[in-house]
Each structure stands twice: as C-alpha cells, then as structure tokens.
Amino acid sequence: MLHDRVLASTDGEAGERQTGGGLVIPATASMGKRLAWAAVVAIGQQVRHVEIGDRVLYDPEDRSEVELKTRTYVLLRERDIHAVAAPRVKAERTGLYL
C-alpha cells in the first residue's frame, strides 16, 4: 500500500442486520445514506491512526473497490474514515475515536 491508503475487507459486513429490538432487516432493504464497517487488512506507510485488524467506519459512496484473488476489498484514504473500532483501546472506553 502506498501513502495514506487503507485496504479494508467488507466480508461479513453486508447482509441482513438486526435492530436493537430484534427486528431483522434484509440486505435488499432500501435505506437512506448509511455508513458501513470494514476490517483493515493493509495500510500505507503514511497512515497514522489506523492499524491492521481495526474496524473502520466509512461512507460507501467514497470508496473504490478492488478484487484480489477472488475477494473484494475497499480502498480508502485515511481522511475518508469516519471512526475506528480498535481492540487496542482500554476496556473502559468505547473503542471509537474520530
């Protein structure tokens, strides 16, 4: 990866969702603008706030898709990431930061 690019995998992120009340929303349901989560698999040398293994929140309209070895990935710039869910953050915090 070069510069400030982040390569993320969306496997397992798309599909049916479940609300807090237990309602299942099918993957084909039409919704307004919605952000999406992806798992980081590679980062460029100028990326400062994201590490491999983090989950990132991004706008699906600001992405570029690439297929490598039959798997689809999302290519993002670090500045296009809205939030990071990192397992390295202490348990008493939410793990999300902007």
Residue frames as a rotation matrix with the C-alpha (Angstrom) as fourth column:
MET 1
0.586 0.810 0.000 0.00
0.810 -0.586 0.000 0.00
0.000 0.000 -1.000 0.00
LEU 2
-0.444 -0.739 0.506 1.21
0.745 -0.619 -0.250 3.49
0.498 0.266 0.826 -0.76
HIS 3
-0.684 0.022 0.729 0.93
-0.116 -0.990 -0.079 6.82
0.721 -0.139 0.679 1.07
ASP 4
-0.763 0.431 0.482 -2.28
-0.613 -0.245 -0.751 7.31
-0.206 -0.869 0.451 3.11
ARG 5
-0.146 0.723 -0.676 -4.25
-0.724 0.388 0.571 4.40
0.675 0.572 0.466 1.62
VAL 6
-0.507 0.138 0.851 -6.14
-0.668 0.562 -0.489 1.82
-0.545 -0.816 -0.193 3.65
LEU 7
-0.538 0.341 -0.771 -7.23
-0.490 0.618 0.615 -1.55
0.687 0.708 -0.165 2.21
ALA 8
-0.578 0.432 0.692 -10.25
-0.699 0.177 -0.693 -3.00
-0.422 -0.884 0.200 4.00
SER 9
-0.927 0.289 -0.238 -12.28
0.129 0.844 0.521 -6.18
0.351 0.452 -0.820 3.69
THR 10
-0.444 0.850 0.284 -16.07
-0.886 -0.463 0.000 -5.98
0.131 -0.252 0.959 3.76
ASP 11
-0.468 0.252 -0.847 -16.59
-0.065 0.946 0.318 -9.75
0.882 0.203 -0.426 4.10
GLY 12
-0.445 0.385 -0.809 -19.30
0.841 0.491 -0.229 -10.49
0.309 -0.781 -0.542 6.63
GLU 13
-0.877 0.092 -0.472 -20.30
0.164 -0.866 -0.473 -6.82
-0.452 -0.492 0.744 6.91
ALA 14
-0.640 0.679 -0.360 -23.01
-0.738 -0.412 0.534 -6.81
0.214 0.608 0.765 4.26
GLY 15
-0.696 0.466 -0.546 -26.22
0.307 0.881 0.361 -8.76
0.649 0.084 -0.756 4.51
GLU 16
0.363 0.925 -0.111 -29.02
0.446 -0.068 0.893 -8.93
0.818 -0.373 -0.437 7.00
ARG 17
-0.748 -0.496 0.441 -28.92
-0.139 -0.533 -0.835 -6.65
0.649 -0.685 0.330 10.03
GLN 18
-0.012 0.735 -0.678 -30.78
0.828 0.387 0.406 -6.89
0.561 -0.556 -0.613 13.30
THR 19
0.092 0.137 0.986 -32.13
-0.244 -0.957 0.156 -3.91
0.965 -0.255 -0.055 15.21
GLY 20
-0.815 -0.401 0.419 -31.80
-0.452 -0.012 -0.892 -3.50
0.363 -0.916 -0.172 18.97
GLY 21
-0.135 0.879 0.457 -35.42
-0.925 0.054 -0.377 -4.59
-0.356 -0.474 0.806 19.29
GLY 22
-0.374 -0.120 0.920 -34.79
-0.092 0.992 0.092 -7.83
-0.923 -0.051 -0.382 17.42
LEU 23
0.750 0.648 -0.137 -36.24
-0.175 -0.006 -0.985 -6.96
-0.638 0.762 0.109 14.02
VAL 24
-0.176 -0.784 0.595 -34.33
0.555 0.420 0.718 -8.41
-0.813 0.457 0.361 11.07
ILE 25
0.490 0.216 -0.844 -33.66
-0.484 -0.738 -0.470 -6.01
-0.725 0.639 -0.258 8.17
PRO 26
0.665 -0.231 0.710 -32.93
0.564 0.778 -0.276 -7.89
-0.489 0.584 0.648 4.93
ALA 27
-0.369 -0.922 -0.122 -29.91
0.513 -0.311 0.800 -6.97
-0.775 0.232 0.587 2.80
THR 28
-0.548 0.207 0.811 -32.21
0.800 -0.156 0.580 -5.93
0.247 0.966 -0.080 -0.04
ALA 29
0.419 0.746 -0.518 -34.00
0.860 -0.509 -0.037 -3.29
-0.291 -0.430 -0.855 2.06
SER 30
0.051 -0.324 0.945 -33.71
0.618 -0.733 -0.284 0.22
0.784 0.599 0.163 0.66
MET 31
0.419 0.007 -0.908 -32.30
0.841 -0.381 0.385 2.72
-0.343 -0.925 -0.165 3.14
GLY 32
0.994 -0.107 0.038 -31.09
-0.092 -0.954 -0.286 6.29
0.067 0.281 -0.957 3.07
LYS 33
0.271 -0.962 0.010 -27.44
-0.429 -0.131 -0.894 7.24
0.861 0.238 -0.449 3.27
ARG 34
0.980 0.030 0.195 -25.79
-0.184 0.497 0.848 4.79
-0.071 -0.867 0.493 5.64
LEU 35
0.117 -0.993 0.008 -22.16
-0.988 -0.117 -0.098 4.38
0.098 0.004 -0.995 6.67
ALA 36
0.849 0.115 -0.515 -20.54
-0.177 0.981 -0.074 0.93
0.497 0.154 0.854 6.52
TRP 37
0.537 -0.670 0.512 -17.93
-0.614 0.105 0.782 -1.01
-0.578 -0.735 -0.355 8.53
ALA 38
0.800 -0.374 -0.469 -14.91
-0.168 0.611 -0.774 -2.86
0.576 0.698 0.426 7.13
ALA 39
0.820 -0.572 0.017 -11.88
0.225 0.349 0.909 -4.63
-0.526 -0.742 0.415 8.60
VAL 40
0.611 -0.675 -0.412 -8.43
-0.783 -0.592 -0.191 -3.20
-0.115 0.440 -0.891 7.77
VAL 41
0.907 -0.303 0.292 -6.10
0.317 0.949 0.001 -5.69
-0.278 0.091 0.956 6.06
ALA 42
-0.043 -0.954 0.295 -3.29
0.997 -0.058 -0.041 -3.40
0.056 0.293 0.955 4.83
ILE 43
0.833 0.258 -0.489 -2.13
0.336 -0.939 0.077 0.21
-0.439 -0.229 -0.869 5.33
GLY 44
0.604 -0.628 0.491 0.24
0.351 -0.343 -0.871 2.62
0.716 0.698 0.013 3.60
GLN 45
-0.214 -0.833 -0.510 3.36
0.884 0.057 -0.464 4.00
0.415 -0.550 0.725 5.29
GLN 46
-0.846 -0.103 0.523 1.79
-0.020 -0.974 -0.224 7.44
0.532 -0.201 0.822 5.93
VAL 47
0.267 0.957 -0.112 -1.30
0.045 0.104 0.994 6.13
0.963 -0.271 -0.015 7.76
ARG 48
-0.638 -0.607 0.474 -1.12
-0.339 -0.331 -0.881 7.33
0.691 -0.722 0.005 11.36
HIS 49
-0.456 0.536 0.711 -4.37
-0.885 -0.190 -0.424 6.46
-0.092 -0.823 0.561 13.17
VAL 50
0.699 0.707 -0.108 -5.33
-0.715 0.685 -0.142 3.05
-0.026 0.176 0.984 11.81
GLU 51
-0.467 -0.823 0.322 -3.68
-0.780 0.555 0.289 -0.34
-0.417 -0.116 -0.902 12.29
ILE 52
-0.521 0.237 -0.820 -4.20
-0.472 0.721 0.507 -3.69
0.711 0.651 -0.264 10.62
GLY 53
-0.716 0.348 -0.605 -7.08
0.592 0.761 -0.263 -5.51
0.369 -0.547 -0.752 12.31
ASP 54
-0.800 0.461 -0.384 -9.05
-0.062 -0.700 -0.711 -2.36
-0.597 -0.545 0.588 13.20
ARG 55
-0.126 0.823 0.555 -12.64
0.981 0.185 -0.052 -1.93
-0.145 0.538 -0.830 12.00
VAL 56
-0.920 -0.228 -0.317 -13.25
0.176 -0.967 0.187 1.35
-0.349 0.116 0.930 10.21
LEU 57
0.155 0.987 -0.032 -16.45
0.641 -0.125 -0.758 3.27
-0.752 0.097 -0.652 9.51
TYR 58
-0.859 -0.474 -0.193 -16.62
0.119 -0.553 0.825 4.83
-0.498 0.685 0.531 6.04
ASP 59
0.099 0.859 -0.503 -19.10
-0.563 -0.368 -0.740 6.24
-0.820 0.356 0.447 3.52
PRO 60
0.053 -0.067 0.996 -19.76
0.497 0.867 0.032 3.61
-0.866 0.493 0.079 0.81
GLU 61
0.926 0.313 0.213 -20.05
0.339 -0.436 -0.834 6.38
-0.168 0.844 -0.510 -1.78
ASP 62
0.677 -0.730 -0.098 -16.40
-0.732 -0.681 0.022 7.47
-0.083 0.057 -0.995 -1.15
ARG 63
0.231 -0.582 0.780 -14.81
-0.265 0.733 0.626 4.12
-0.936 -0.351 0.015 -1.89
SER 64
0.088 -0.256 -0.963 -13.01
-0.974 0.180 -0.137 2.31
0.208 0.950 -0.233 -4.65
GLU 65
0.718 0.206 0.665 -13.37
-0.404 0.901 0.157 -1.45
-0.567 -0.381 0.730 -4.92
VAL 66
-0.118 -0.775 -0.620 -10.61
-0.969 0.226 -0.099 -3.83
0.217 0.590 -0.778 -5.97
GLU 67
0.910 0.401 0.104 -10.67
-0.412 0.900 0.140 -7.59
-0.037 -0.170 0.985 -6.41
LEU 68
-0.166 -0.985 -0.054 -7.63
-0.956 0.174 -0.235 -9.63
0.241 0.013 -0.970 -5.31
LYS 69
-0.950 -0.249 -0.189 -7.61
-0.225 0.964 -0.142 -13.42
0.217 -0.092 -0.972 -5.55
THR 70
-0.440 0.882 -0.169 -11.43
0.405 0.362 0.839 -13.54
0.802 0.301 -0.517 -5.94
ARG 71
-0.055 0.415 -0.908 -12.02
0.977 -0.167 -0.136 -11.43
-0.208 -0.894 -0.396 -2.80
THR 72
0.278 0.252 0.927 -13.40
0.534 -0.843 0.069 -7.89
0.799 0.476 -0.368 -2.95
TYR 73
-0.265 -0.439 -0.859 -11.73
0.939 -0.320 -0.126 -5.14
-0.219 -0.840 0.497 -0.92
VAL 74
0.856 0.479 0.194 -12.38
0.499 -0.864 -0.070 -1.44
0.134 0.156 -0.979 -0.41
LEU 75
-0.281 -0.955 0.092 -9.58
0.920 -0.296 -0.257 1.06
0.273 0.012 0.962 -1.00
LEU 76
0.806 0.587 -0.079 -9.90
0.567 -0.728 0.385 4.23
0.169 -0.355 -0.920 1.13
ARG 77
-0.173 -0.782 0.598 -7.86
0.075 -0.616 -0.784 7.27
0.982 -0.091 0.165 2.02
GLU 78
-0.634 -0.115 -0.765 -7.27
0.735 0.217 -0.642 7.71
0.240 -0.969 -0.053 5.73
ARG 79
-0.966 0.239 -0.099 -9.11
-0.194 -0.922 -0.335 11.05
-0.172 -0.304 0.937 5.66
ASP 80
-0.385 0.865 -0.321 -12.26
-0.602 0.028 0.798 9.31
0.699 0.501 0.510 4.36
ILE 81
-0.413 0.199 -0.889 -12.53
0.571 0.817 -0.082 7.18
0.709 -0.542 -0.451 7.51
HIS 82
0.185 0.630 0.755 -15.13
-0.271 -0.705 0.655 8.47
0.945 -0.326 0.041 9.97
ALA 83
0.514 -0.016 0.858 -14.32
-0.856 0.055 0.514 6.29
-0.055 -0.998 0.014 13.01
VAL 84
-0.272 -0.653 -0.707 -12.11
-0.493 0.725 -0.480 3.40
0.826 0.218 -0.519 14.12
ALA 85
0.818 0.417 0.396 -13.08
-0.566 0.459 0.685 0.50
0.104 -0.785 0.611 16.38
ALA 86
0.015 -0.945 -0.328 -9.78
-0.561 0.264 -0.785 -0.75
0.828 0.196 -0.526 17.76
PRO 87
0.729 0.231 -0.645 -9.25
0.289 0.750 0.595 -3.71
0.621 -0.620 0.480 20.11
ARG 88
-0.270 -0.936 -0.225 -6.12
0.697 -0.029 -0.717 -1.97
0.664 -0.351 0.660 21.46
VAL 89
-0.289 0.252 0.923 -8.21
-0.453 -0.886 0.100 0.68
0.843 -0.389 0.371 23.27
LYS 90
-0.976 -0.148 0.160 -8.73
-0.204 0.357 -0.911 0.01
0.078 -0.922 -0.379 27.00
ALA 91
-0.653 0.734 -0.188 -11.90
0.674 0.676 0.296 -1.82
0.345 0.067 -0.936 28.04
GLU 92
-0.276 0.592 -0.757 -13.44
0.701 -0.415 -0.580 1.12
-0.658 -0.691 -0.300 29.95
ARG 93
-0.517 0.084 -0.852 -13.61
-0.471 -0.859 0.201 3.18
-0.715 0.505 0.484 26.75
THR 94
0.532 0.847 -0.009 -15.84
-0.424 0.257 -0.868 2.64
-0.733 0.466 0.496 23.73
GLY 95
-0.116 -0.651 0.750 -13.00
0.515 0.606 0.606 1.88
-0.849 0.457 0.265 21.32
LEU 96
0.419 0.310 0.853 -14.28
0.895 -0.297 -0.332 4.51
0.151 0.903 -0.402 18.88
TYR 97
-0.021 -0.393 -0.919 -12.47
0.404 -0.844 0.352 7.74
-0.914 -0.364 0.177 18.19
LEU 98
0.879 0.365 0.308 -12.57
0.433 -0.335 -0.837 10.33
-0.202 0.869 -0.453 15.48
